[in-house]
Amino acid sequence: MTMKLALSLSGLLLTAHVWAQDVATAPASEAASSPVAVADAPYVALQRQWEQAKYNTPEAEREKALEALSNQAKAVLADHPKDAPTLIWSAIVLSSYAGEKGGLGALSLVKEAKVLLEQAIEVDPNALNGSAYTSLGSLYYQVPGWPVGFGDSDVAREMLDKALATAPDSIDANYFYGDFLLSEEDYAGAIEKFEKALQAAPRPGRELADSGRRQEVEAGLAKARAEL
């Protein structure tokens, strides 16, 4: 079995100024009022190391790096089990590790990531600009459907709609919606979302993630245009 998994939400699908949220940035008012608190938030170290593993680690070493980070995420989450951003980032790390691992072993990881994202939504659906919806939506369209997995394109669309309703200009939310539409062979819709993603403003402190995500957006845009 192969699995497409590529989460970044925000990594979503992120900045020390805040998250990959969009999975990116914390609300401007929050960042302005407590920049030190945001920088010291428990998920920030996971976010920074995820960016390095995802975008700055040789492919041959990426699975091992993400495995180590997933173990670290479990330790952080054990200390902050009700912190929505930590739940989200732990899920992103797990799903990214699953994408590198592949096979049946990856399925248990994405199921665990799904549970963490659902818990994050219960705690605070707007955390990290609603990036739990982005990440959860991306899992629903990339994971196989029943009886193998929980994949469901209708639920994916619902989650991605909620993500865009919360953060309409997010590079991550627009990228994953575009990638979803590409998988659904809605090429015109995919192009619209990819082009919107490319218009997203740079995220302070997220230069590496922004660069990597823009490359993914441009690759998706090229695929969609080639189908028209």
C-alpha positions as CSV (number, residue, x, y, z in Angstrom):
1,M,0.0,0.0,0.0
2,T,1.2,3.5,-0.7
3,M,0.0,6.7,0.9
4,K,0.4,10.1,-0.5
5,L,0.6,11.8,2.9
6,A,2.5,15.1,2.7
7,L,1.2,17.2,5.6
8,S,2.8,20.1,6.3
9,L,-0.4,21.3,7.6
10,S,0.3,23.9,8.3
11,G,2.0,21.9,8.7
12,L,-0.9,22.5,7.2
13,L,-0.4,22.3,7.4
14,L,4.1,27.2,10.6
15,T,6.1,30.5,12.6
16,A,7.7,31.0,15.9
17,H,5.7,34.1,15.5
18,V,3.5,31.3,15.4
19,W,2.6,28.3,13.7
20,A,2.7,26.7,10.4
21,Q,-0.7,27.9,10.6
22,D,-1.8,29.3,8.7
23,V,-0.8,26.4,9.9
24,A,0.7,29.6,10.4
25,T,0.5,32.6,12.2
26,A,-1.2,33.4,15.4
27,P,-3.6,36.3,15.2
28,A,-1.8,39.6,15.0
29,S,-3.4,40.8,18.2
30,E,-2.2,37.8,20.1
31,A,1.3,38.0,18.8
32,A,1.5,41.7,19.5
33,S,0.2,41.3,23.0
34,S,2.4,38.4,24.0
35,P,5.3,37.8,21.6
36,V,7.5,36.2,24.3
37,A,4.6,33.8,25.3
38,V,4.1,32.8,21.7
39,A,7.9,32.1,21.2
40,D,7.9,30.1,24.4
41,A,4.8,28.1,23.5
42,P,5.3,24.3,23.8
43,Y,4.6,23.6,20.2
44,V,7.2,26.0,18.8
45,A,10.1,23.7,19.1
46,L,8.2,21.0,17.3
47,Q,7.3,23.4,14.5
48,R,10.9,24.6,14.0
49,Q,12.3,21.0,13.9
50,W,9.5,19.9,11.6
51,E,10.4,22.6,9.1
52,Q,14.0,21.4,9.2
53,A,13.0,17.7,8.8
54,K,10.5,18.5,6.1
55,Y,12.3,21.0,3.9
56,N,16.0,20.9,4.9
57,T,16.8,17.2,5.4
58,P,18.0,14.8,2.7
59,E,15.2,12.5,1.6
60,A,17.2,9.4,2.7
61,E,17.4,10.8,6.3
62,R,13.9,12.3,6.5
63,E,12.0,9.3,7.9
64,K,14.5,8.8,10.7
65,A,14.4,12.5,11.6
66,L,10.6,12.5,11.7
67,E,10.5,9.3,13.7
68,A,12.7,11.0,16.3
69,L,10.6,14.1,16.2
70,S,7.4,12.1,16.7
71,N,8.8,10.6,19.9
72,Q,9.7,14.1,21.0
73,A,6.1,15.3,20.2
74,K,4.7,12.6,22.4
75,A,6.8,13.8,25.3
76,V,5.7,17.4,24.8
77,L,2.1,16.4,24.4
78,A,2.2,14.4,27.7
79,D,3.1,17.6,29.4
80,H,0.4,19.7,27.6
81,P,-2.4,17.3,26.7
82,K,-5.1,20.0,26.5
83,D,-3.1,22.5,24.5
84,A,-4.7,22.8,21.1
85,P,-1.6,24.1,19.2
86,T,0.5,21.2,20.7
87,L,-2.2,18.7,19.7
88,I,-2.1,20.1,16.1
89,W,1.6,20.1,15.8
90,S,1.9,16.6,17.2
91,A,-0.6,15.5,14.6
92,I,1.4,17.2,11.8
93,V,4.6,15.5,12.9
94,L,2.9,12.1,13.0
95,S,1.2,12.4,9.6
96,S,4.5,13.6,8.1
97,Y,6.3,10.6,9.6
98,A,3.6,8.4,8.2
99,G,4.1,9.9,4.7
100,E,7.8,9.0,4.8
101,K,7.2,5.6,6.4
102,G,4.5,4.4,4.0
103,G,2.8,1.0,4.1
104,L,0.4,-0.5,6.7
105,G,2.5,1.0,9.5
106,A,1.7,4.5,8.3
107,L,-2.0,3.9,8.7
108,S,-1.9,3.5,12.4
109,L,0.1,6.8,12.6
110,V,-2.5,8.8,10.6
111,K,-5.3,7.4,12.6
112,E,-3.5,8.6,15.7
113,A,-3.0,12.0,14.1
114,K,-6.7,12.2,13.2
115,V,-7.6,11.7,16.9
116,L,-5.3,14.4,18.0
117,L,-6.7,16.9,15.4
118,E,-10.3,16.0,16.6
119,Q,-9.2,16.7,20.1
120,A,-7.7,20.0,19.1
121,I,-11.0,21.1,17.5
122,E,-12.8,20.2,20.7
123,V,-10.4,22.3,22.8
124,D,-10.3,25.3,20.4
125,P,-11.4,25.0,16.8
126,N,-9.8,28.4,16.0
127,A,-6.4,27.5,17.3
128,L,-3.6,28.5,14.9
129,N,-6.1,30.1,12.6
130,G,-8.2,26.9,12.3
131,S,-5.3,24.8,11.0
132,A,-6.7,21.6,12.6
133,Y,-9.3,21.7,9.9
134,T,-6.7,22.1,7.2
135,S,-4.7,19.1,8.5
136,L,-7.7,17.0,9.1
137,G,-9.1,17.7,5.7
138,S,-5.8,16.8,4.1
139,L,-5.9,13.4,5.9
140,Y,-9.4,12.7,4.8
141,Y,-8.6,13.0,1.1
142,Q,-5.1,11.4,1.2
143,V,-5.8,8.3,3.3
144,P,-7.5,5.3,1.7
145,G,-11.2,4.9,2.2
146,W,-13.2,2.1,3.9
147,P,-12.5,-0.7,4.6
148,V,-8.7,0.1,4.7
149,G,-8.8,3.6,6.2
150,F,-11.1,6.5,7.0
151,G,-10.6,8.5,3.8
152,D,-13.7,10.4,2.7
153,S,-13.8,13.1,0.0
154,D,-17.0,14.7,1.3
155,V,-15.6,15.1,4.8
156,A,-12.4,16.4,3.3
157,R,-14.3,19.1,1.5
158,E,-16.2,20.0,4.7
159,M,-13.0,20.3,6.7
160,L,-11.2,22.3,4.1
161,D,-14.2,24.6,3.7
162,K,-14.0,25.3,7.4
163,A,-10.3,26.0,7.2
164,L,-10.8,28.6,4.5
165,A,-13.7,30.1,6.3
166,T,-11.3,30.7,9.2
167,A,-8.3,31.8,7.2
168,P,-9.2,32.6,3.6
169,D,-5.8,33.9,2.7
170,S,-3.8,31.1,4.2
171,I,-1.1,29.6,2.0
172,D,-1.7,26.2,3.6
173,A,-5.5,26.1,3.5
174,N,-5.5,27.2,-0.1
175,Y,-2.7,24.8,-1.1
176,F,-4.4,21.8,0.5
177,Y,-7.8,22.7,-1.0
178,G,-6.1,23.0,-4.4
179,D,-4.4,19.7,-4.0
180,F,-7.7,18.1,-2.9
181,L,-9.4,19.5,-6.0
182,L,-6.5,18.3,-8.2
183,S,-7.1,14.8,-6.8
184,E,-10.8,15.2,-7.7
185,E,-9.9,16.2,-11.2
186,D,-11.4,19.7,-10.7
187,Y,-8.5,21.3,-12.5
188,A,-10.0,24.8,-12.8
189,G,-10.9,24.9,-9.1
190,A,-7.4,23.6,-8.2
191,I,-5.8,26.4,-10.3
192,E,-7.9,29.0,-8.5
193,K,-6.8,27.7,-5.1
194,F,-3.2,27.4,-6.0
195,E,-3.1,30.9,-7.4
196,K,-4.7,32.2,-4.2
197,A,-2.0,30.3,-2.2
198,L,0.7,32.1,-4.1
199,Q,-0.7,35.4,-3.2
200,A,-0.4,34.7,0.5
201,A,1.8,37.2,2.5
202,P,5.1,35.9,3.9
203,R,4.9,34.6,7.4
204,P,7.5,36.2,9.8
205,G,10.0,33.6,10.9
206,R,8.6,31.0,8.5
207,E,10.9,31.6,5.5
208,L,11.9,28.0,5.2
209,A,8.3,26.7,5.4
210,D,7.1,29.4,3.0
211,S,9.7,28.5,0.4
212,G,9.0,24.8,0.6
213,R,5.2,25.3,0.5
214,R,5.5,27.7,-2.5
215,Q,7.4,25.0,-4.4
216,E,4.7,22.5,-3.7
217,V,2.0,25.0,-4.8
218,E,3.9,25.7,-8.0
219,A,4.2,22.0,-8.7
220,G,0.5,21.5,-8.1
221,L,-0.4,24.4,-10.3
222,A,1.7,23.1,-13.1
223,K,0.0,19.7,-12.9
224,A,-3.5,21.3,-13.0
225,R,-2.6,23.6,-15.9
226,A,-1.3,20.6,-17.9
227,E,-4.7,18.9,-17.6
228,L,-6.6,21.8,-19.2
